[in-house]
Amino acid sequence: MELASTPSTQLTLSLALLVVAAVRRCDTVSESIIGSRETCDVEGEDFTVDKIPNTRCFNCICKNGFVECLKQQCPSIEGCYTLLEPRNDECCHRCKGCVKNGVHHASETEWTDANDPCRIMTCKAGVITESRLRCYTPCSNPIPAPPGQCCPTCTGCYVNGQKVTAERTVTTTEDPCVTCRCNMGRLTCAKQACPVLHCPASRIIREPGECCPHCKGSGRFLSPPKGACMLGTTVYNSGTQFYLDECTRCSCTNSVITCTKETCPVLECTSEHQTTLPGRCCPQCPLIEESRASCTYGGRTYGDGESWKLDPCKACACMQGKVRCAMPMCPPLNLPCPPNSRLEHPEGQCCPRCVESDGVCTVFGDPHYRTFDGKFFSFKGPCKYQLVSDCLGHTFSIRVTNDARSTRSSAWTKTIALKVGDLKVNLGQRMRVKVNGKKVEVPYRIPSRLDINRTVDSILVSTQIGIKILWDGISFLEISAPTSYRGRLCGLCGNFNSLPKDDLTTRRGRLVQDPQLFGQSWTVGGKKMCAARSRTIGVDRERRCRSKKNHRLCNRLRSQVFDPCHKKVNPTMYYKACLQDMCECPTENCYCESFTAYVHECQRLGIQLAHWRKSTRCRAVWDVAAPQGFRRRVR
């Protein structure tokens, strides 16, 4: 009576679509987007894809010059065989929940009896399992359970030498069903019975070292007769009571299965030494041996109560001559990690985790901006502007001064001013750096506050609050902000709220479409901070923009030099920016600005282009020994 099951797909279905396959279900492998990649011009904007039949499941945006469709993130249905169809405009299938005393409980949730905190209930795929907690107190003088709680507590949050934190629970290696938690310096340990599973026996998996078995895959059973119940592949009539095993008694009442399961005592011997007598529910340990005052492990002797760490995931202690070990319970990871995050396994820590990537705002050329949320626009203002600030906590601000550089309608980043508290850092042309008004040499450091170092082609400023500035000494600028600033920022770099559509919000809170109106609203310092534009220009601008030489130089971005990155980042918008920069280029090397921005975007995606400067004749400022008073832009 089982229907075919299918595993969940990945959350990201990147790449859209000239030919699209029919979408049958949002959470199954049958859903796919097939065809060639579609390019786009308006970076960060929503993109409507008419050829996707079930658009409620997708959000498509323009990212790196390609249409990228992200599938709506659905709750995991792994292990569920009672899937419910999506309601109304919902995309996601849900696992059937439970109703107890008129209250609905979602699958995979648990709750306690209001009158008995030791009585715990769980819901799993429509089946309710009732059991009682077994308390475990790994200390000699436990504190009685506080009102509303079941188990006594221990002072200090260590179990067999393993530290328990508020964010991380710990279990023992002898009994992986024991869970220890820490709250306000008090340790609570308890064991509960595993919930009854609702899937075919062939799909029940038990992993070594894990407390409870689980169901593999997902699917849907045929509905049993009205009023009857189904558990696994067996149908039970309403009013039926039955035993699943020596520990579990179940009943079927009006299509609802409720099971009562005995929780076995906590054992302090390893699983290989445990035995279960015929007809009994719980295993037991051999007769207790006489206590000793020391333990031997790995060729070393440890005194009673002494603890030691085996590795980042396991610690042990000597308890009356017995070695007791514990390890953290790592939270489940939904892999692959969501967009804009990466998988990290910090050195010395047990559990891997998905960590959200820092936000990055990029400025280059005749200023082109790519905001923290991916909005791409150009703004030719020759004044001083608020690039990015913490508009809620006021912890920092970054301002840029743009210079017309003897052009009629262009502007280029000239200087950057960072303010963090009473610390001020100024970055100028050709890698000039000032801290609190005094010129400094790189590298420069103020312990625990500021680090200024040089990279291969740039200066990197790092602050204690996580804000970083990368500056190439000409016009390429990159601001990095940690995710703690999400939704708190404002300025030309946008608000960092993951929504590119509202990045062009003016200082007064008005959303506009014109980058010039948006940029002008973030002017600071008044007209005195604006550079004078030239009224005459030697070569007609239109003719320079049509120059074959400009197209030839910018076309290098489409050459084999950058080919490793072309599948990840569409070079089209950088090519257009290059042509725009070359219209009124003061030095004829302005094409390098777009190349630099393109290379940095590729590097963030893990693509290295080691020899691009030599191939394109774009020299870094560090490579140029500029004479005193040198005023031209150099590459």
Backbone hydrogen bonds, N-H to C=O, Kabsch-Sander energy under -0.5 kcal/mol:
donor,donor_aa,acceptor,acceptor_aa,energy
3,L,220,R,-1.5
6,T,218,S,-0.6
13,L,11,L,-0.7
13,L,69,C,-0.8
14,S,12,T,-0.8
16,A,67,V,-0.9
24,R,22,A,-0.6
26,C,91,C,-0.5
28,T,25,R,-0.9
29,V,7,P,-0.6
31,E,28,T,-1.8
32,S,30,S,-0.5
34,I,32,S,-0.6
38,E,16,A,-1.1
40,C,65,G,-1.8
43,E,41,D,-1.4
44,G,62,C,-3.3
45,E,42,V,-1.9
47,F,60,C,-3.1
49,V,47,F,-0.5
50,D,48,T,-0.7
52,I,49,V,-1.3
55,T,52,I,-0.5
55,T,53,P,-0.7
57,C,54,N,-1.9
58,F,55,T,-1.6
59,N,70,L,-2.1
61,I,68,E,-2.4
62,C,45,E,-1.9
63,K,61,I,-0.7
63,K,66,F,-3.0
66,F,63,K,-1.9
67,V,38,E,-2.8
68,E,61,I,-3.0
68,E,66,F,-0.5
69,C,13,L,-0.6
70,L,59,N,-2.5
70,L,68,E,-0.6
71,K,11,L,-1.5
71,K,69,C,-0.5
72,Q,57,C,-3.1
74,C,72,Q,-0.6
79,G,217,G,-3.6
80,C,77,I,-2.2
83,L,219,G,-1.2
84,L,94,R,-3.4
90,E,87,R,-3.0
94,R,84,L,-1.4
96,K,82,T,-1.9
98,C,105,H,-3.1
100,K,103,V,-2.6
103,V,100,K,-1.8
105,H,98,C,-3.4
107,S,95,C,-0.5
108,E,123,C,-2.6
109,T,106,A,-1.2
109,T,123,C,-0.5
111,W,121,M,-2.4
113,D,116,D,-0.8
113,D,119,R,-2.3
116,D,113,D,-0.8
119,R,116,D,-2.0
120,I,118,C,-0.7
120,I,131,S,-2.6
121,M,111,W,-3.1
122,T,129,T,-2.0
123,C,109,T,-2.5
124,K,127,V,-2.2
126,G,96,K,-0.8
127,V,124,K,-1.6
128,I,257,I,-2.2
129,T,122,T,-2.3
130,E,259,C,-3.5
131,S,120,I,-2.4
133,L,118,C,-2.6
134,R,191,K,-3.0
135,C,133,L,-0.6
136,Y,189,C,-2.2
139,C,137,T,-1.4
143,I,153,T,-3.5
149,Q,146,P,-2.0
153,T,143,I,-2.4
154,C,187,L,-2.1
156,G,185,G,-2.3
159,V,162,Q,-2.7
162,Q,159,V,-2.4
164,V,157,C,-2.9
165,T,168,R,-1.4
168,R,165,T,-0.5
170,V,180,C,-1.8
171,T,327,M,-2.9
172,T,175,D,-0.8
173,T,325,C,-2.1
174,E,325,C,-0.5
178,V,175,D,-2.1
179,T,190,A,-2.9
180,C,170,V,-2.8
181,R,188,T,-2.8
182,C,165,T,-0.6
183,N,186,R,-2.4
186,R,183,N,-1.5
187,L,154,C,-3.1
188,T,181,R,-2.6
189,C,136,Y,-0.6
190,A,179,T,-2.0
191,K,134,R,-2.5
192,Q,177,C,-0.7
203,R,200,P,-2.0
204,I,201,A,-1.3
205,I,203,R,-0.5
205,I,214,H,-3.4
210,E,207,E,-1.8
214,H,205,I,-2.6
216,K,203,R,-2.4
219,G,80,C,-2.1
221,F,81,Y,-1.2
222,L,1,M,-2.0
228,A,225,P,-1.9
229,C,236,Y,-3.4
231,L,234,T,-2.4
233,T,231,L,-0.6
234,T,231,L,-1.8
236,Y,229,C,-3.3
239,G,252,C,-3.8
240,T,237,N,-1.9
242,F,250,C,-2.4
244,L,248,T,-1.8
245,D,248,T,-1.0
248,T,245,D,-0.8
249,R,260,T,-2.4
250,C,242,F,-3.5
251,S,258,T,-1.9
252,C,240,T,-2.4
253,T,251,S,-0.5
253,T,256,V,-2.5
255,S,227,G,-1.8
256,V,253,T,-1.5
257,I,126,G,-0.6
258,T,251,S,-2.1
258,T,256,V,-0.5
259,C,128,I,-3.2
260,T,249,R,-3.2
261,K,130,E,-3.2
262,E,247,C,-2.2
264,C,262,E,-0.6
273,H,270,T,-1.7
274,Q,271,S,-1.1
275,T,284,Q,-2.3
280,R,277,L,-2.0
284,Q,275,T,-2.6
292,R,320,Q,-0.8
295,C,302,Y,-2.9
297,Y,300,R,-2.8
300,R,297,Y,-1.7
302,Y,295,C,-3.3
304,D,293,A,-1.8
305,G,318,C,-3.8
306,E,303,G,-2.2
308,W,316,C,-2.6
310,L,314,K,-2.2
311,D,314,K,-1.7
314,K,311,D,-1.4
315,A,326,A,-2.2
316,C,308,W,-3.1
317,A,324,R,-2.6
318,C,306,E,-2.6
319,M,317,A,-0.7
319,M,322,K,-3.2
320,Q,318,C,-0.6
322,K,319,M,-1.6
324,R,317,A,-2.9
324,R,322,K,-0.6
326,A,315,A,-2.7
327,M,171,T,-2.7
329,M,169,T,-2.8
330,C,328,P,-0.8
335,L,333,L,-1.1
341,S,338,P,-1.0
342,R,355,V,-2.6
344,E,353,R,-3.3
349,Q,346,P,-2.0
353,R,344,E,-2.6
355,V,342,R,-3.3
355,V,353,R,-0.6
357,S,340,N,-2.8
359,G,481,A,-2.8
361,C,479,I,-2.7
362,T,370,R,-2.3
363,V,477,L,-3.0
364,F,368,H,-1.9
368,H,364,F,-2.8
369,Y,377,F,-3.7
370,R,362,T,-2.5
371,T,375,K,-2.7
372,F,493,C,-2.0
374,G,371,T,-1.6
376,F,43,E,-1.4
377,F,369,Y,-2.4
379,F,367,P,-2.4
381,G,379,F,-0.7
385,Y,400,V,-2.9
386,Q,522,W,-2.5
387,L,385,Y,-0.9
387,L,398,I,-1.9
388,V,398,I,-1.7
389,S,490,C,-1.8
390,D,396,F,-2.1
391,C,389,S,-1.1
391,C,488,R,-2.0
392,L,488,R,-0.7
394,H,390,D,-1.1
397,S,419,K,-1.7
398,I,388,V,-2.5
399,R,417,A,-2.6
400,V,385,Y,-2.3
401,T,415,T,-2.2
402,N,383,C,-3.0
402,N,400,V,-0.5
403,D,412,W,-3.3
407,T,404,A,-0.7
412,W,403,D,-2.1
413,T,365,G,-0.6
414,K,401,T,-3.2
415,T,401,T,-1.4
416,I,427,L,-2.3
417,A,399,R,-3.0
418,L,425,V,-3.2
419,K,397,S,-2.6
420,V,423,L,-2.6
421,G,395,T,-0.5
423,L,420,V,-2.1
425,V,418,L,-2.7
426,N,434,K,-2.8
427,L,416,I,-2.7
428,G,432,R,-2.9
430,R,473,G,-2.5
431,M,428,G,-0.7
432,R,429,Q,-1.0
434,K,426,N,-2.5
435,V,438,K,-2.7
436,N,424,K,-3.1
438,K,435,V,-1.6
440,V,433,V,-2.4
444,Y,452,I,-2.5
446,I,450,L,-2.8
449,R,446,I,-2.4
450,L,446,I,-2.6
451,D,462,S,-2.4
452,I,444,Y,-3.1
453,N,460,L,-2.6
455,T,458,S,-3.0
459,I,471,W,-3.0
460,L,453,N,-3.3
461,V,459,I,-0.5
461,V,469,I,-3.1
462,S,451,D,-3.1
462,S,460,L,-0.5
463,T,467,I,-1.7
464,Q,449,R,-1.6
466,G,463,T,-1.6
468,K,480,S,-2.1
469,I,461,V,-2.3
470,L,478,E,-2.6
471,W,459,I,-2.4
472,D,476,F,-2.0
477,L,363,V,-3.0
478,E,470,L,-2.2
479,I,361,C,-3.0
480,S,468,K,-2.4
481,A,359,G,-2.4
485,Y,482,P,-2.1
486,R,483,T,-1.8
487,G,495,N,-0.7
487,G,496,F,-2.3
488,R,485,Y,-2.4
489,L,485,Y,-0.5
489,L,495,N,-1.1
490,C,389,S,-1.4
492,L,386,Q,-1.8
493,C,387,L,-2.4
494,G,491,G,-1.8
502,D,499,L,-1.2
503,D,500,P,-1.7
505,T,503,D,-1.5
506,T,504,L,-0.5
506,T,510,R,-3.0
509,G,506,T,-2.1
512,V,504,L,-2.5
512,V,510,R,-0.5
518,F,514,D,-2.2
519,G,515,P,-3.1
520,Q,516,Q,-2.5
521,S,517,L,-1.3
522,W,518,F,-0.5
522,W,519,G,-1.5
523,T,520,Q,-1.6
524,V,384,K,-2.7
529,M,526,G,-1.6
530,C,527,K,-2.1
531,A,382,P,-3.3
534,S,407,T,-1.3
544,R,540,D,-2.0
545,C,541,R,-2.3
546,R,542,E,-1.3
547,S,544,R,-1.1
551,H,547,S,-1.7
552,R,548,K,-2.4
553,L,549,K,-2.6
554,C,550,N,-2.7
555,N,551,H,-1.9
556,R,553,L,-1.2
557,L,554,C,-1.9
558,R,555,N,-1.7
559,S,556,R,-1.4
562,F,559,S,-1.2
563,D,560,Q,-0.8
565,C,562,F,-1.9
566,H,562,F,-0.8
566,H,563,D,-0.9
567,K,563,D,-0.5
568,K,565,C,-1.7
569,V,565,C,-2.8
570,N,64,N,-3.4
575,Y,571,P,-2.5
576,K,572,T,-2.4
577,A,573,M,-1.9
578,C,574,Y,-2.0
579,L,575,Y,-2.2
580,Q,576,K,-2.0
581,D,577,A,-2.4
582,M,578,C,-1.9
583,C,579,L,-0.6
583,C,580,Q,-0.9
584,E,580,Q,-0.5
585,C,582,M,-0.9
592,C,589,N,-1.8
593,E,590,C,-1.5
594,S,590,C,-0.6
595,F,591,Y,-1.4
596,T,592,C,-2.5
597,A,593,E,-1.9
598,Y,594,S,-2.4
599,V,595,F,-2.5
600,H,596,T,-2.1
601,E,597,A,-1.9
602,C,598,Y,-2.0
603,Q,599,V,-2.5
604,R,600,H,-1.7
605,L,601,E,-0.7
605,L,602,C,-0.9
606,G,603,Q,-1.8
607,I,602,C,-2.3
608,Q,606,G,-0.6
610,A,608,Q,-0.5
612,W,609,L,-1.0
615,S,611,H,-1.9
616,T,612,W,-1.8
617,R,613,R,-1.2
618,C,613,R,-1.8
619,R,617,R,-0.7
619,R,635,R,-1.3
623,D,620,A,-1.3
624,V,621,V,-1.7
625,A,623,D,-0.6
626,A,624,V,-1.4
630,F,627,P,-2.0
